[in-house]
């Protein structure tokens, strides 16, 4: 028998038993190597002397199983499958699979065949093929060439403090070209959380060209009915902040698309948790101070790489902007006739100065801005796009005036019924009208009698 017909265990036995035959190993040493008893090693040595290496192969190899189905049953089953359940040769999903074919063989023809056996028979007879569903292939995207060309942003909810502190989310930004990373802890992936991280990145490196984010409501939102009608692209508050800085938002369709920031989450969940434990950090303030002072510099020194191109695509902030005008919430409001603007259940009284009157007026539109600290400002925009800050004061809400009680409802007044033989207008009825009213009265009386008869208890029969 050829060596290829042997299993790995039989090949090992053959090698060890040849060494026993040649005197290189003792029987007890071969028993230790093979995990057998000395008596079994003696039996193997006798088989090797009498039949050669063929004697070391299991005797049932190549023999037909005692529980195998007959050839007649196999031919009948394949004929039934070919005639009723094979389907056209072309077209995915047209042929019956082994499981469904086995069910129909038993239900329709009372022929019971195990599914694995039927699968093997159908494969050999080319009545079925393993048409596996193609999985989506995610090609690895090459890194961008320039620092600041693309920055990925994402949040990771995890037990960062191992029960020592509140549940937190680590917001992380990583440059696609270099792997340079920056992040901080926040209560969640909120507008103010990602805005604070973006501001820290801009202050440190400059304004990136694009941000790669997922489809959370912080970054994208569905359009309203009015926006759909006017064909206006919906913009979130964070998207408006990025537009002011000239940053393009790119929404990833799958987590694999922004795999770089996903992988850095795994690195931080392994390394950062242990470092926070060593540092004794149990709240977001202490953890953020440690990240800013030590962790990110060491992390970038270890994992960051050099970009393929030396040019930095971050746009420098030449003229320091008013961060309160960039990182703020904006809502458009209509000025009332009394120069009052309603905002979050508050009344903001605009001072109608000459400058304000040149910029806006009653029924005009203004922009109300609110910073993270709660500072509110009102801005009027001209047709040219210039902005004019407006002075305003808060109106104190007066005591709540209860609504006036409603008057009691009056009792319904109905006109008196007309006398018999006359209409409501006082005109006498004609003969035809009198006959119709008599028929109507008779029908009403019959209807009342029928209802009374149905409600009357019936006598119980004996």
GILIN-V607402 format. One record per residue. N is the residue number from 0. RES is the residue in three letters. PSI is psi in whole degrees, 0 to 359 (* if undefined). D_LAST is the distance of its C-alpha to the last C-alpha in Angstrom with 1 decimal. Layout:
((N & RES & PSI & D_LAST) (N & RES & PSI & D_LAST))
//
This chain:
((0 & UNK & 140 & 98.5) (1 & UNK & 158 & 99.3) (2 & UNK & 328 & 99.0) (3 & UNK & 340 & 96.4) (4 & UNK & 351 & 93.9) (5 & UNK & 151 & 93.9) (6 & UNK & 172 & 91.7) (7 & UNK & 322 & 93.4) (8 & UNK & 321 & 92.8) (9 & UNK & 326 & 94.4) (10 & UNK & 319 & 97.4) (11 & UNK & 317 & 97.9) (12 & UNK & 319 & 97.8) (13 & UNK & 316 & 100.3) (14 & UNK & 316 & 102.7) (15 & UNK & 319 & 102.5) (16 & UNK & 330 & 102.9) (17 & UNK & 322 & 105.9) (18 & UNK & 327 & 107.5) (19 & UNK & 318 & 106.8) (20 & UNK & 322 & 108.3) (21 & UNK & 0 & 111.4) (22 & UNK & 11 & 111.8) (23 & UNK & 331 & 111.1) (24 & UNK & 150 & 108.1) (25 & UNK & 165 & 107.2) (26 & UNK & 317 & 103.9) (27 & UNK & 330 & 102.6) (28 & UNK & 320 & 103.6) (29 & UNK & 323 & 101.7) (30 & UNK & 321 & 98.7) (31 & UNK & 318 & 98.8) (32 & UNK & 320 & 99.0) (33 & UNK & 350 & 96.2) (34 & UNK & 32 & 93.9) (35 & UNK & 173 & 94.0) (36 & UNK & 165 & 95.1) (37 & UNK & 323 & 98.6) (38 & UNK & 319 & 97.2) (39 & UNK & 325 & 95.3) (40 & UNK & 322 & 98.6) (41 & UNK & 322 & 100.4) (42 & UNK & 317 & 97.8) (43 & UNK & 323 & 98.3) (44 & UNK & 322 & 102.0) (45 & UNK & 320 & 101.8) (46 & UNK & 324 & 99.6) (47 & UNK & 323 & 102.1) (48 & UNK & 322 & 105.0) (49 & UNK & 316 & 103.2) (50 & UNK & 3 & 101.3) (51 & UNK & 204 & 102.8) (52 & UNK & 336 & 100.7) (53 & UNK & 330 & 98.0) (54 & UNK & 343 & 97.3) (55 & UNK & 350 & 96.2) (56 & UNK & 145 & 93.4) (57 & UNK & 140 & 90.0) (58 & UNK & 342 & 89.5) (59 & UNK & 359 & 86.1) (60 & UNK & 128 & 87.5) (61 & UNK & 353 & 87.1) (62 & UNK & 152 & 84.9) (63 & UNK & 138 & 81.5) (64 & UNK & 146 & 78.6) (65 & UNK & 342 & 76.7) (66 & UNK & 14 & 73.4) (67 & UNK & 148 & 74.6) (68 & UNK & 152 & 72.5) (69 & UNK & 160 & 74.0) (70 & UNK & 330 & 75.8) (71 & UNK & 317 & 73.4) (72 & UNK & 319 & 70.4) (73 & UNK & 318 & 72.5) (74 & UNK & 321 & 73.5) (75 & UNK & 317 & 69.9) (76 & UNK & 315 & 68.7) (77 & UNK & 325 & 71.5) (78 & UNK & 321 & 70.8) (79 & UNK & 317 & 67.1) (80 & UNK & 319 & 68.1) (81 & UNK & 326 & 70.9) (82 & UNK & 327 & 68.6) (83 & UNK & 331 & 65.5) (84 & UNK & 9 & 66.1) (85 & UNK & 323 & 69.8) (86 & UNK & 177 & 69.6) (87 & UNK & 153 & 72.7) (88 & UNK & 329 & 75.8) (89 & UNK & 155 & 76.6) (90 & UNK & 123 & 74.5) (91 & UNK & 137 & 73.4) (92 & UNK & 10 & 69.9) (93 & UNK & 322 & 69.4) (94 & UNK & 154 & 69.4) (95 & UNK & 137 & 66.7) (96 & UNK & 167 & 67.7) (97 & UNK & 321 & 67.6) (98 & UNK & 310 & 64.5) (99 & UNK & 323 & 62.4) (100 & UNK & 321 & 64.0) (101 & UNK & 322 & 63.1) (102 & UNK & 316 & 59.5) (103 & UNK & 329 & 59.4) (104 & UNK & 322 & 61.3) (105 & UNK & 319 & 58.6) (106 & UNK & 322 & 55.6) (107 & UNK & 328 & 57.0) (108 & UNK & 2 & 59.3) (109 & UNK & 41 & 58.3) (110 & UNK & 117 & 61.8) (111 & UNK & 121 & 62.2) (112 & UNK & 136 & 65.4) (113 & UNK & 146 & 66.3) (114 & UNK & 314 & 66.9) (115 & UNK & 322 & 70.5) (116 & UNK & 315 & 71.4) (117 & UNK & 323 & 70.0) (118 & UNK & 317 & 71.9) (119 & UNK & 317 & 75.1) (120 & UNK & 317 & 74.6) (121 & UNK & 326 & 73.9) (122 & UNK & 316 & 76.9) (123 & UNK & 326 & 79.2) (124 & UNK & 4 & 77.9) (125 & UNK & 36 & 78.2) (126 & UNK & 357 & 74.5) (127 & UNK & 145 & 74.1) (128 & UNK & 152 & 76.4) (129 & UNK & 85 & 76.1) (130 & UNK & 88 & 75.8) (131 & UNK & 146 & 75.8) (132 & UNK & 129 & 75.1) (133 & UNK & 128 & 78.4) (134 & UNK & 147 & 78.7) (135 & UNK & 134 & 80.5) (136 & UNK & 121 & 84.1) (137 & UNK & 110 & 85.6) (138 & UNK & 138 & 89.3) (139 & UNK & 124 & 91.4) (140 & UNK & 137 & 93.0) (141 & UNK & 151 & 96.7) (142 & UNK & 150 & 97.8) (143 & UNK & 158 & 99.0) (144 & UNK & 334 & 102.8) (145 & UNK & 145 & 103.4) (146 & UNK & 126 & 102.6) (147 & UNK & 0 & 100.3) (148 & UNK & 324 & 99.2) (149 & UNK & 128 & 95.6) (150 & UNK & 130 & 94.0) (151 & UNK & 141 & 90.6) (152 & UNK & 133 & 88.4) (153 & UNK & 162 & 85.3) (154 & UNK & 151 & 83.6) (155 & UNK & 114 & 82.6) (156 & UNK & 127 & 80.0) (157 & UNK & 163 & 80.7) (158 & UNK & 74 & 81.0) (159 & UNK & 328 & 84.7) (160 & UNK & 7 & 85.3) (161 & UNK & 43 & 83.3) (162 & UNK & 355 & 81.2) (163 & UNK & 340 & 84.2) (164 & UNK & 184 & 83.5) (165 & UNK & 161 & 80.9) (166 & UNK & 134 & 79.5) (167 & UNK & 164 & 82.0) (168 & UNK & 128 & 82.7) (169 & UNK & 108 & 86.1) (170 & UNK & 128 & 87.1) (171 & UNK & 138 & 89.7) (172 & UNK & 133 & 92.0) (173 & UNK & 131 & 94.1) (174 & UNK & 133 & 96.7) (175 & UNK & 328 & 96.1) (176 & UNK & 324 & 99.8) (177 & UNK & 341 & 101.0) (178 & UNK & 11 & 98.0) (179 & UNK & 134 & 99.2) (180 & UNK & 148 & 96.3) (181 & UNK & 145 & 95.4) (182 & UNK & 170 & 92.3) (183 & UNK & 164 & 90.9) (184 & UNK & 143 & 87.7) (185 & UNK & 170 & 85.2) (186 & UNK & 338 & 81.6) (187 & UNK & 180 & 80.3) (188 & UNK & 71 & 81.2) (189 & UNK & 175 & 81.3) (190 & UNK & 314 & 83.5) (191 & UNK & 329 & 85.9) (192 & UNK & 310 & 86.1) (193 & UNK & 330 & 87.2) (194 & UNK & 320 & 89.3) (195 & UNK & 322 & 91.2) (196 & UNK & 318 & 91.9) (197 & UNK & 320 & 93.1) (198 & UNK & 320 & 95.4) (199 & UNK & 322 & 96.9) (200 & UNK & 317 & 97.5) (201 & UNK & 319 & 99.1) (202 & UNK & 331 & 101.4) (203 & UNK & 314 & 102.4) (204 & UNK & 333 & 102.8) (205 & UNK & 185 & 102.3) (206 & UNK & 117 & 99.7) (207 & UNK & 164 & 98.2) (208 & UNK & 323 & 97.8) (209 & UNK & 153 & 94.1) (210 & UNK & 134 & 91.2) (211 & UNK & 113 & 88.8) (212 & UNK & 172 & 85.4) (213 & UNK & 186 & 81.7) (214 & UNK & 34 & 78.9) (215 & UNK & 159 & 77.8) (216 & UNK & 345 & 77.0) (217 & UNK & 327 & 80.3) (218 & UNK & 323 & 82.2) (219 & UNK & 155 & 80.0) (220 & UNK & 157 & 76.9) (221 & UNK & 154 & 74.8) (222 & UNK & 147 & 75.9) (223 & UNK & 175 & 74.1) (224 & UNK & 318 & 72.8) (225 & UNK & 322 & 75.9) (226 & UNK & 322 & 78.2) (227 & UNK & 320 & 76.5) (228 & UNK & 322 & 77.0) (229 & UNK & 359 & 80.6) (230 & UNK & 49 & 81.2) (231 & UNK & 131 & 82.5) (232 & UNK & 128 & 82.6) (233 & UNK & 142 & 80.7) (234 & UNK & 133 & 83.0) (235 & UNK & 173 & 82.2) (236 & UNK & 319 & 84.3) (237 & UNK & 324 & 86.0) (238 & UNK & 325 & 86.6) (239 & UNK & 323 & 88.2) (240 & UNK & 317 & 90.5) (241 & UNK & 323 & 91.5) (242 & UNK & 324 & 92.2) (243 & UNK & 327 & 94.6) (244 & UNK & 354 & 96.5) (245 & UNK & 27 & 96.5) (246 & UNK & 132 & 94.4) (247 & UNK & 131 & 92.2) (248 & UNK & 124 & 88.7) (249 & UNK & 124 & 87.7) (250 & UNK & 125 & 84.0) (251 & UNK & 139 & 83.5) (252 & UNK & 337 & 80.5) (253 & UNK & 156 & 80.3) (254 & UNK & 331 & 81.5) (255 & UNK & 336 & 83.9) (256 & UNK & 326 & 85.7) (257 & UNK & 52 & 87.0) (258 & UNK & 338 & 87.4) (259 & UNK & 316 & 90.7) (260 & UNK & 331 & 89.0) (261 & UNK & 321 & 86.1) (262 & UNK & 326 & 88.6) (263 & UNK & 334 & 90.5) (264 & UNK & 316 & 87.2) (265 & UNK & 322 & 87.1) (266 & UNK & 316 & 90.7) (267 & UNK & 323 & 90.1) (268 & UNK & 343 & 87.0) (269 & UNK & 312 & 89.2) (270 & UNK & 316 & 92.5) (271 & UNK & 323 & 91.7) (272 & UNK & 316 & 89.1) (273 & UNK & 322 & 91.6) (274 & UNK & 322 & 94.4) (275 & UNK & 325 & 92.2) (276 & UNK & 318 & 91.5) (277 & UNK & 321 & 95.2) (278 & UNK & 347 & 96.0) (279 & UNK & 25 & 93.3) (280 & UNK & 130 & 91.6) (281 & UNK & 10 & 88.2) (282 & UNK & 169 & 87.7) (283 & UNK & 326 & 88.3) (284 & UNK & 311 & 91.5) (285 & UNK & 322 & 93.3) (286 & UNK & 319 & 92.1) (287 & UNK & 324 & 93.3) (288 & UNK & 322 & 96.6) (289 & UNK & 320 & 97.1) (290 & UNK & 315 & 96.1) (291 & UNK & 324 & 98.6) (292 & UNK & 323 & 101.4) (293 & UNK & 311 & 101.3) (294 & UNK & 310 & 98.4) (295 & UNK & 325 & 98.7) (296 & UNK & 317 & 102.4) (297 & UNK & 323 & 102.2) (298 & UNK & 313 & 99.3) (299 & UNK & 326 & 101.1) (300 & UNK & 331 & 104.4) (301 & UNK & 321 & 102.5) (302 & UNK & 341 & 100.1) (303 & UNK & 150 & 101.6) (304 & UNK & 167 & 103.6) (305 & UNK & 141 & 106.2) (306 & UNK & 160 & 105.1) (307 & UNK & 331 & 106.3) (308 & UNK & 145 & 108.0) (309 & UNK & 339 & 110.0) (310 & UNK & 137 & 109.0) (311 & UNK & 122 & 106.6) (312 & UNK & 3 & 103.9) (313 & UNK & 136 & 103.0) (314 & UNK & 122 & 103.9) (315 & UNK & 148 & 106.0) (316 & UNK & 91 & 105.0) (317 & UNK & 311 & 108.4) (318 & UNK & 115 & 107.3) (319 & UNK & 118 & 105.1) (320 & UNK & 168 & 101.9) (321 & UNK & 103 & 100.0) (322 & UNK & 332 & 97.3) (323 & UNK & 337 & 95.1) (324 & UNK & 343 & 95.1) (325 & UNK & 304 & 94.2) (326 & UNK & 82 & 91.8) (327 & UNK & 164 & 89.5) (328 & UNK & 136 & 86.1) (329 & UNK & 137 & 86.3) (330 & UNK & 140 & 83.9) (331 & UNK & 131 & 84.6) (332 & UNK & 156 & 83.9) (333 & UNK & 133 & 84.3) (334 & UNK & 131 & 86.6) (335 & UNK & 174 & 85.0) (336 & UNK & 335 & 86.8) (337 & UNK & 17 & 87.8) (338 & UNK & 35 & 89.3) (339 & UNK & 137 & 86.5) (340 & UNK & 130 & 85.0) (341 & UNK & 130 & 81.6) (342 & UNK & 115 & 81.5) (343 & UNK & 53 & 78.9) (344 & UNK & 27 & 77.7) (345 & UNK & 150 & 81.3) (346 & UNK & 118 & 83.4) (347 & UNK & 114 & 86.9) (348 & UNK & 114 & 89.3) (349 & UNK & 132 & 92.1) (350 & UNK & 116 & 95.4) (351 & UNK & 67 & 96.4) (352 & UNK & 172 & 100.0) (353 & UNK & 321 & 102.2) (354 & UNK & 320 & 101.8) (355 & UNK & 321 & 98.0) (356 & UNK & 331 & 98.0) (357 & UNK & 337 & 100.1) (358 & UNK & 324 & 97.6) (359 & UNK & 187 & 94.2) (360 & UNK & 185 & 92.5) (361 & UNK & 140 & 89.2) (362 & UNK & 3 & 86.7) (363 & UNK & 166 & 89.0) (364 & UNK & 136 & 87.9) (365 & UNK & 165 & 89.3) (366 & UNK & 125 & 88.8) (367 & UNK & 124 & 87.7) (368 & UNK & 141 & 88.9) (369 & UNK & 126 & 87.9) (370 & UNK & 174 & 89.7) (371 & UNK & 330 & 88.3) (372 & UNK & 352 & 89.8) (373 & UNK & 5 & 87.9) (374 & UNK & 131 & 90.9) (375 & UNK & 136 & 89.9) (376 & UNK & 150 & 92.2) (377 & UNK & 130 & 91.7) (378 & UNK & 137 & 93.6) (379 & UNK & 136 & 94.1) (380 & UNK & 134 & 95.0) (381 & UNK & 174 & 97.2) (382 & UNK & 332 & 97.0) (383 & UNK & 355 & 99.8) (384 & UNK & 358 & 97.9) (385 & UNK & 149 & 99.9) (386 & UNK & 142 & 98.1) (387 & UNK & 118 & 98.8) (388 & UNK & 137 & 97.6) (389 & UNK & 143 & 96.2) (390 & UNK & 146 & 96.4) (391 & UNK & 159 & 93.2) (392 & UNK & 153 & 91.9) (393 & UNK & 132 & 88.5) (394 & UNK & 131 & 86.6) (395 & UNK & 137 & 85.1) (396 & UNK & 123 & 81.4) (397 & UNK & 177 & 81.1) (398 & UNK & 144 & 78.4) (399 & UNK & 124 & 75.0) (400 & UNK & 122 & 74.1) (401 & UNK & 147 & 70.5) (402 & UNK & 149 & 69.0) (403 & UNK & 139 & 68.8) (404 & UNK & 143 & 65.4) (405 & UNK & 143 & 63.4) (406 & UNK & 151 & 62.9) (407 & UNK & 139 & 59.5) (408 & UNK & 139 & 57.6) (409 & UNK & 146 & 57.7) (410 & UNK & 143 & 54.5) (411 & UNK & 136 & 53.7) (412 & UNK & 123 & 55.1) (413 & UNK & 145 & 53.4) (414 & UNK & 143 & 55.0) (415 & UNK & 146 & 53.5) (416 & UNK & 139 & 51.1) (417 & UNK & 154 & 53.1) (418 & UNK & 161 & 52.4) (419 & UNK & 136 & 50.3) (420 & UNK & 3 & 52.2) (421 & UNK & 154 & 54.6) (422 & UNK & 177 & 55.0) (423 & UNK & 333 & 55.8) (424 & UNK & 357 & 59.4) (425 & UNK & 9 & 59.2) (426 & UNK & 144 & 59.6) (427 & UNK & 147 & 57.5) (428 & UNK & 147 & 54.8) (429 & UNK & 171 & 55.5) (430 & UNK & 321 & 53.2) (431 & UNK & 319 & 52.0) (432 & UNK & 322 & 51.2) (433 & UNK & 319 & 49.4) (434 & UNK & 320 & 47.2) (435 & UNK & 320 & 46.4) (436 & UNK & 326 & 45.5) (437 & UNK & 316 & 43.2) (438 & UNK & 319 & 41.4) (439 & UNK & 319 & 41.1) (440 & UNK & 321 & 39.7) (441 & UNK & 319 & 37.1) (442 & UNK & 320 & 36.0) (443 & UNK & 318 & 35.7) (444 & UNK & 320 & 33.6) (445 & UNK & 321 & 31.2) (446 & UNK & 318 & 31.1) (447 & UNK & 320 & 30.2) (448 & UNK & 320 & 27.4) (449 & UNK & 318 & 25.9) (450 & UNK & 321 & 26.1) (451 & UNK & 324 & 24.5) (452 & UNK & 323 & 21.5) (453 & UNK & 328 & 21.1) (454 & UNK & 343 & 21.3) (455 & UNK & 129 & 18.8) (456 & UNK & 138 & 15.5) (457 & UNK & 144 & 12.6) (458 & UNK & 144 & 9.4) (459 & UNK & 128 & 6.6) (460 & UNK & 149 & 3.8) (461 & UNK & * & 0.0))
//
